Amino acid sequence: MSSRHVHVPVAPDSSGVRPIFHIVDKRRRTRIDSKLLILLCLAAGAAQLSAQDNSNEFWPQLNGYWRLGPDFQIVGTVTEHAATDPKDNDFRIGAMLLYHLPIQFHGPLARHHPEESRYLSFNGGYLYIPPAPNGTAAVENRAFSQFIARVPWPNSFLTTDRSETDLRWISGSFYWRYRNRISMQRNFKIRSYTFTPLVFGELQYYSKYDSWYRNDYGAGVRFEVGKLAEILPYFERENTSYDKPAHTNAVGVSVTFFFRD
């Protein structure tokens, strides 16, 4: 039998034109491949920009509360902000005096927070914020005042509205900032043990930008640790319109010790 290759011609259609479907398909595949490559490049670029605009941080904090009487407390605090870029790391060291107006409401209280039965509190304090040893941020001196209002709700829910004014001296320049944070919480009891889930959100106005430049929100759970301490793990998301990075995802752990008078 002959093994000679036999060419089979492509039959013309009714108009006498040979079909070019195979040519069209090839060009179409080429265009699809080009578009897919462009989309992949754009996606890679967007992922890179997203990584540059996000900072994943860890915020450990240590606090001490001293009770000075039925209406007054003093608080000392040390916090580290450990960022994705070590150059953004800083410490926050400060103290605050708390006064709780003696106008009370009735409701279930956590062991360490009798002030949460007070409608109003007034606080004032100071923070010194230097960069960490490997950080490059400017040194900040911050004085602040807080006005706190609490509203009890049915089923033991509690809303807290904290208005704070910050006076900030950063590298010799003065700015002020207003912050308003609203939180909702509820105490739960298992036998004699109390824990407190909470959620919060905050808006910030900054004189440097003459704008509501930042918002943040988050959630956590406050756990009692014996008679003298508590631990609060939480997650917080910050979004800012001017600073870099534009978004911060922070996991924090606040440990507080309570010393009675």
N, C-alpha and C positions, 0 to 999 in steps of 0.2 A: 504494500500500500504506500502511496506517495505521501511524504511528510511535508510537502510544499505548503507554505502559508497561503491561505486563500483570503483575500481582502473582500469584505462584505460592504458594499457601498451603503451609505445612509440614504434612505428613500426620501425624496422631496415630499413636502406636504402638498395640499391641493392647490396652493398658490404657486408652486414651483420653487419655493425657497427651502433650502435645507435647514433643519432645526438647529439652533445654537444654544439649546438649554444647558449643555455641558459647559459652554463658555460663560454663560450668565451665572451659573451656579458657582463656578470658580471665582469670578469677580465678587459675588455676594459673600462667599466665605472669606475672601481677603478683607473685605470691608468689615465684616463681623469680627474677625481676628484683630483688626486695627482698633476698633471701638473697645473691644475687651481689654486690650493692652492699655489704652488710654484710661479706662475706668480703674484698672488695677493701679496705675501710676497715681491717679487722683486719690484713690483710697489710701495708698501708702503715705502720700503727702498729708492727707487729713489726719491720719493716725499720728504722724510725727508732730503736727501742730497741736493736736489734742494732748499729746504727752508733754509738750512744752508749756501748755496752759493749765496743767494740773499738777498739784503737789500733794503727795500722800505723806501724812505726818503722824507723829506719835507725840502726845502731850501728857506726860506724867506730872502729877501735881501732889504736893504734900502741904497740908494745912494743920494749924493748931488753933483751937477755940478756947479762950479763957473767959469765964463768966465773972463779971465785975459786980453783979447784983441782979435783981429780978428783971431789970430793963436794959442793961448794958452788957455788951460783949466786946472783946478785942480779938482780932484774927491776925495771925501771921501766915504767910503763904510763900512757897517757892514752886515755880513751874518751869519746865523746859519745853520748848517747841522744837522738836527734831524733824526737819523737813527732808524732802527728797534730795534737794541740793544742800549739802552741808553748809554752804555759805549763808543760807537763810536761817540757820539755827540761832536761837537766842534763849536767854533765861529771863524770868520775871520774878522779882523779889520785892515783897512789900508787906504792908500792914494796913488794917482797917478797923475803925471804931464803929460799932453798931448800936443804935438806940431804937428800942421797940416801944412805940406809944402804948400805954397801958389801957387800951380799949380792945376787949377780947370778944371772941365768939366761941361757941362750943362745937367740938368735933373731935374725931379720933386723931391722936398725935403720935408721931414717931418719937422714940425715946430721946433722941438727941436734938429735937427741934421744937421746943416749947414756943419759940417765936412764931411758928406757923399758926398759932391761934390769935395772933395780933393782926388787926386790920392794916396798920401802917408801921413802917420802919424808915428810919433815916440813917444813912451810912456815909462815911467819908474816909478817904485813905490815900495812900501814895504807893506807886510802883516804880522801881528802878529796873530798866530793861536794857541790859548790855548784850552784845553778841556773844555767842559761845566762843571758846578758844579758836575754833577754825572758821568762825563766821565773819562776815564783812558788813553786817547791817549797822546802821547808825545807833548810837546810844540814845535812849529816850528816858526822860524824867516825866512821870505822869501823876498829876493830882486828879482825884475824881470824887464826885458826890453821887449818891443814889437815893432816889425816893421809891419806896416799894409799897404797893397796895395789894392786898389779898382779898379775894372774894370766895367765900364758901358756897358750894352748890349741893343740891340733893345727892344722895348716894355717896357722900364723903369725898366728892371731887373738890379740888382747890385750884383756883386760877390765881397766878401771881403776875403782876404787871410791874416791871422794873424799868424806871427811867433813869438814865445815867448821863452825866455830863463829864467829859474828860478834858483836862487842860494839859496839852502836850508840848514839851520842849524837846525838839529833835535837832541835834547838830546846830544848836544856837537859834533855830527858828521856832516860832510859837504858832500852834494851831489848836483849834478846839473841835470837839466831836460830840454829837448827841447820839445816844443809843437807846432804843426801846425794845425790850424783850418781854414777850408774853409766854408763860409756861402753864401747862396743865398737868396735875399729878393726882394720884390717889394712893393712900396707904392700904396695904393688904396685910392681913394677919394670918399666920399659921400657928395656932396655939399662942405662945407668948412672943413669937418671932414676927417682926414687922419688916416689910420691904416696900419700896415706893417706886413704881414705874413713872416716868415723866417724859413729856415731849415739850419742845420749845421752838420759837422762831424769833428772829430779831432783825430790825432795820437800823441802819446807821447813816447819819448825815455828817459830812466832813467839810469843815470850812476851807480846807486846802483846795478842794474841787468845787465848792459851792453846790453840792449835789448829794442826793441819797445814793451813795456810791457802793454800799455793801449790804448784802442780806445773808443770813445764815439760818439754818434749821437743824434739828437733831433730836435724838432720843437717848435715854439711858435708864438705868435702874439703880436705886440707892439701897445698899444692903447694910444692915447692922452687923458689926463685928464685936461682939461682947458688949460690955458696958461703957467702954471708953473710946470706941472707934467706929468708923463706917467706911465703906468703899463704894465709889460711884464709877462704874465703867460706862462709857457713852460713845456715840458717834456724832460727829458734827460736820456739816457741809457748808463751806463759805463760798460766796460768789461776789466778785468785785468788778466794777466797771472800768477802773483805771489802773490798778496795780497789777504786777505780774508776780506769780502766776494768777490767772483769772479765777481759778477754782482750787479750793483746798478741801481734801477729804481727810479728816482727822479722827483718829481713835484715841480717846483720852481715858486715863485712869486717875481718879482723884481719891486720895486717902486722907482722912481727917481724924484727928484725935481731939477729944473733948476733955477739958480740965475744969472742974467745978471750983466755986469759991469756997 
